């Protein structure tokens, strides 16, 4: 993977982002989502996020119990099904000519921007 995704040509940026996202999704195995907040109504500390249908704890958030479970809700929103949708969308751009010197359509620029953000994330 590149140290600085901004230095990669669009085709390589997209390839590396797809590879990274696919690897992260494959590593989840049975923890496929959707996810839910187990104790959302009680708003205890921490909020526990689990995989629906498979007894895996996905994450705990450590927000103060007096606050709404916004962080936990966001994690649930971004479950692996959403990741697979993003992966399919990025893959749809792999057959398009994404040369650096070409004027890229707006949709391609959005895909390249998302790919760059994926590569910058840990």
RODO-2510 file (C-alpha; in nm, 4 decimals, decimal comma):
residues 122
     n   res          X          Y          Z
     1     x     0,0000     0,0000     0,0000
     2     x     0,1127     0,3517    -0,0741
     3     x     0,2496     0,5848     0,1923
     4     x     0,0652     0,8750     0,0322
     5     x    -0,2440     0,7846    -0,1710
     6     x    -0,2441     1,1346    -0,3205
     7     x     0,0670     1,0379    -0,5197
     8     x    -0,0969     0,7361    -0,6878
     9     x    -0,2456     0,7391    -1,0359
    10     x    -0,6257     0,6923    -1,0257
    11     x    -0,6217     0,3311    -1,1485
    12     x    -0,3683     0,2250    -0,8827
    13     x    -0,5434     0,4210    -0,6107
    14     x    -0,8661     0,2417    -0,6928
    15     x    -0,6952    -0,0996    -0,7095
    16     x    -0,5301    -0,0583    -0,3700
    17     x    -0,8482     0,0696    -0,2046
    18     x    -1,0463    -0,2253    -0,3422
    19     x    -0,7811    -0,4662    -0,2186
    20     x    -0,7795    -0,3089     0,1286
    21     x    -1,1578    -0,2988     0,1636
    22     x    -1,2011    -0,6541     0,0338
    23     x    -0,9366    -0,7757     0,2800
    24     x    -1,1062    -0,6059     0,5732
    25     x    -1,4473    -0,7439     0,4735
    26     x    -1,3127    -1,0976     0,4233
    27     x    -1,1471    -1,0865     0,7654
    28     x    -1,4870    -1,0273     0,9296
    29     x    -1,5991    -1,3792     0,8310
    30     x    -1,9257    -1,4532     1,0196
    31     x    -1,9543    -1,1028     1,1614
    32     x    -2,1303    -0,9971     0,8433
    33     x    -2,3951    -0,7620     0,9762
    34     x    -2,6284    -0,5964     0,9992
    35     x    -2,5224    -0,4812     1,3411
    36     x    -2,7323    -0,3531     1,6286
    37     x    -2,6866    -0,1786     1,9607
    38     x    -2,7739    -0,4402     2,2195
    39     x    -2,8557    -0,1938     2,4955
    40     x    -2,9578     0,1170     2,2996
    41     x    -3,2816     0,1816     2,4886
    42     x    -3,1116     0,1581     2,8276
    43     x    -2,8232     0,3884     2,7211
    44     x    -2,5764     0,2360     2,9655
    45     x    -2,2031     0,2826     2,9595
    46     x    -2,0585     0,1400     2,7354
    47     x    -2,2969     0,0754     2,4481
    48     x    -2,2456    -0,2720     2,3034
    49     x    -2,2747    -0,3357     1,9306
    50     x    -2,3367    -0,6927     1,8168
    51     x    -2,3824    -0,8829     1,4942
    52     x    -2,7471    -0,9785     1,4385
    53     x    -2,7911    -1,3556     1,4218
    54     x    -2,4358    -1,4444     1,5259
    55     x    -2,3282    -1,3997     1,8885
    56     x    -2,0307    -1,1702     1,8310
    57     x    -1,9678    -0,8419     2,0020
    58     x    -1,8519    -0,6034     1,7304
    59     x    -1,7575    -0,3074     1,9472
    60     x    -1,8243    -0,1150     2,2632
    61     x    -1,8459     0,2612     2,2596
    62     x    -1,7457     0,4591     2,5626
    63     x    -1,9651     0,7646     2,5396
    64     x    -2,1203     0,9038     2,8545
    65     x    -2,4539     0,7334     2,9297
    66     x    -2,6294     1,0698     2,9401
    67     x    -2,5584     1,1206     2,5669
    68     x    -2,7495     0,9655     2,2781
    69     x    -2,5809     0,6587     2,1236
    70     x    -2,4724     0,8487     1,8107
    71     x    -2,1335     0,6761     1,7783
    72     x    -2,2808     0,3298     1,8213
    73     x    -2,5575     0,4116     1,5728
    74     x    -2,2982     0,5242     1,3183
    75     x    -2,0982     0,2026     1,3608
    76     x    -2,4182     0,0014     1,3064
    77     x    -2,4986     0,2048     0,9960
    78     x    -2,1568     0,1223     0,8471
    79     x    -2,1896    -0,2573     0,8849
    80     x    -2,0204    -0,4968     0,6364
    81     x    -2,3202    -0,4943     0,4020
    82     x    -2,2567    -0,1248     0,3450
    83     x    -1,8875    -0,2021     0,2941
    84     x    -1,9769    -0,4623     0,0301
    85     x    -2,1915    -0,2013    -0,1452
    86     x    -1,9022     0,0454    -0,1480
    87     x    -1,6722    -0,2307    -0,2726
    88     x    -1,9076    -0,3141    -0,5615
    89     x    -1,9330     0,0549    -0,6507
    90     x    -1,5545     0,0957    -0,6531
    91     x    -1,5131    -0,2237    -0,8557
    92     x    -1,7564    -0,0881    -1,1141
    93     x    -1,4926     0,1729    -1,2011
    94     x    -1,2110    -0,0754    -1,2677
    95     x    -1,3061    -0,1280    -1,6320
    96     x    -1,3106     0,2441    -1,7081
    97     x    -1,0086     0,4249    -1,8502
    98     x    -0,8924     0,6307    -1,5527
    99     x    -0,5743     0,7815    -1,6917
   100     x    -0,4233     1,0742    -1,5099
   101     x    -0,4305     1,2897    -1,8217
   102     x    -0,7955     1,2167    -1,8972
   103     x    -1,0729     1,4436    -1,7785
   104     x    -1,2545     1,2208    -1,5325
   105     x    -1,6329     1,2252    -1,5079
   106     x    -1,7702     1,3592    -1,1801
   107     x    -1,8785     1,0111    -1,0636
   108     x    -1,5255     0,8813    -1,1221
   109     x    -1,3813     1,1684    -0,9214
   110     x    -1,6112     1,0727    -0,6328
   111     x    -1,4972     0,7087    -0,6518
   112     x    -1,1327     0,8165    -0,6572
   113     x    -1,1917     1,0453    -0,3574
   114     x    -1,3530     0,7629    -0,1578
   115     x    -1,0707     0,5265    -0,2563
   116     x    -0,8170     0,7799    -0,1299
   117     x    -0,9985     0,8121     0,2024
   118     x    -1,0054     0,4347     0,2412
   119     x    -0,6308     0,4178     0,1877
   120     x    -0,5664     0,6948     0,4403
   121     x    -0,7675     0,5129     0,7114
   122     x    -0,5873     0,2618     0,9302
***
